[in-house]
Amino acid sequence: MLDIGICGKPNSGKSTFFSAATLVDVPIANYPFTTIQANVGIAYVRARCPCKGFGVKCSPKNAACIDGMRLVPTKIIDVAGLVPGAHEGRGLGNKFLDDLRTARAIIQVVDVSGTTDIEGKAVQGADPIKEVDMLEEEMARWVAGIIKRGTGTRKMVKAEEMAVLLSGLGIAREHVNAACDAVGQQHDEIAFENDGGLLEFSKALRKKAKPLLIAANKIDLPGAEKNAAALMEVVGKENMIGCYADGELALRKAERAGIINYVPGAARFEMMNADARQASALEKIQAVMERNNGTGVQQAIDRAAFGLLGLIVVYPVEDETRLSDQKGNVLPDAFLIRKGSTPIDLAREIHTDLAEKFICAVDVKKGRKMGKEHVLEDGDVVKIVKGR
């Protein structure tokens, strides 16, 4: 299952974002380090289900399908608040960084209202760009410190050695190679003239191994849209989403209580059983959503999976005629896999035994066989054929 880390300075709204995405109750308060232990929950990415194209009703085993929109589970990790000096253990620094080891992508929740400083204390006119710079610096120094301790006095390291050294962070050989290319290092002769070169390499490595999306939170507050526009100029439109985590959490709770009809990620919701007070509060949330095209919480999770990581969704079946597994569940599973994956890669995701006994695969939509080198496409329905 895909792991996405949710991080940010104290009081940025990251725990609210996490709770809204997962409906897991966590402590939410306006003081530093509300999150001490990492909170872990299940959120979902959205994908078009093939059920409508086939004219069937699917029966997912681990998630819902709402009007042809499949919800694919992913793990969300809400880590302790980050403050400057985290890589040296300041605040809950070591805990914060350790909790990000398994994350394949990171959503940084940034307070674009400008009402909290870099350490999460209440102020006016704070610059959200400093939050982004601080996380980049702390993570790079964390990685650089591990490299420095692991390589000791050696002046040169091979990429393979570097990958082994950093494997506990979820960093693979391909990430090391890509970082080498980004900073002009030779793959098998990685050398740093000074700490500045090591830091530059560490920043490149983080970008390749743990890509980052900015959730520009508190977009509903005065001055936030101006700050968000300035931040977007720095990080790029594709790397930022305006976010209203408080609003999303209120909507999820209202939907659970039967007050509204709301599908996460939608730009609107339908009131059903709201009293006058509830209706007034919901109308204010809707006004923000109309300006922001939704609350941004679900959109951020979707973009982390499909945009940052380039994942696709495929649907394995055992019976291509009935589109089912052996128990008759129709389109029972949805797998998030990397773009460019092949049927043998999918087989490994399902079970190592299936990959070891792989013969071929069947493209159920097109009714034709696929070899193990065939590149799968988003939305493919696949039967893996294995030998005894």
C-alpha positions, 0 to 999 in steps of 0.5 A: 500500500502506498505511504504518503507522509503529511508534515508541516510546522506546528499549527499549520493544520496538518493534523486537521488535514489528516483527520479530514482525509481519514476520519481518524480522531486525533488531537487538534489544538493551537499549541506546538507538538499536538502530534507526538506519536505519528498518526496513521490512517487510511485515505483514498485516491480516486480512479475511474472504475471500469464497471460502467464501461463493462455495464456491470456492478462491481463488488470491491473488497477493500474500498467503495465505488461511488457512481463509477469512481473507485476509491483506492486505499492508501496509507497516510502518516501524520508526523510530528510538527517540524521546527528549525534544527530538527535534523539536530534533534530540536523539538521532535526532530528525530521523531519527525524525520524517522516517521518519514522513512516509509513515505514515498511522497510528502504533502507539506501542509503550509499555513498560507494565512500568515498567522503563525510563525516558523515555529507555529506561534501566533503572529501576523504577517508571517511568510509561508515561503519560509515554511517550504524552505525550512522543510527542504533544508531540514530534510536535506541536512538529515539525509546529508548527515546519514551519508556523512556518518555512513561514508566516514573519511572516504572521498568517493562512494559508488552509487550502489553503496550509497543506495544500500546506505540509504535503503532504510529511507526508502531510497533506491539505486534509481533515486541515487542515479537520478540525483547524480544526473541532477548535480553532475556526479558520476554514478560510480564515483560520487565525491563531494568537495565540501559540505555544500556539495553534499547538501546539494546532492541530498536535496536532489536525492530527496526530490527524486525519492520523496517528491513533495506537494504543498497543501496551501492550507487556511485558504479561507482566512483573510490574506491567504489567497494573496500569500498563496499566489506568491507561494505558487510563483516560487514552487510552481502551480503543479506543486501546490494546491489551495487547501481548506482542511477545516472545511473538509473535516466539517463536511466529512463529519456532516456527511457521516451524520447524514446532514449533507450528501458529499463525495470527497473531492467534489466542488459542491455538496447537497444539504439534506437535514441541516438546521438553520445554524448548520445551514449557515455554517455550511453555506460559508464552507461552500463559498470558499469551495466555489472560489477554490474548486473544492477544499483541496484535501482529496485533490492533494492526495490524488495529485501526490499519487498520480502527479508526483509519483506517476502511479496508475490503477489496474484491476486484476481478475481471475475470470475474464468472462465474469470480471471476477475472482474465484468467489465471484466478486466483480472487479474486486481489487484495484492496484496502484502501480508505477506508470511503465509497469508490466504484467510481471510487475503486477503479478509481483504486487499480487503475490510472489508465487504468481510472478514465479509461475507467470506465463502470460497475461490477458488484456480483458478490455481488448481480449488479447494476450500480453507478454511480460514486457507489455506496458500496462495502461491506467484502467487496464483490467488484467488476468494473470495466467500462471503455470502449475 
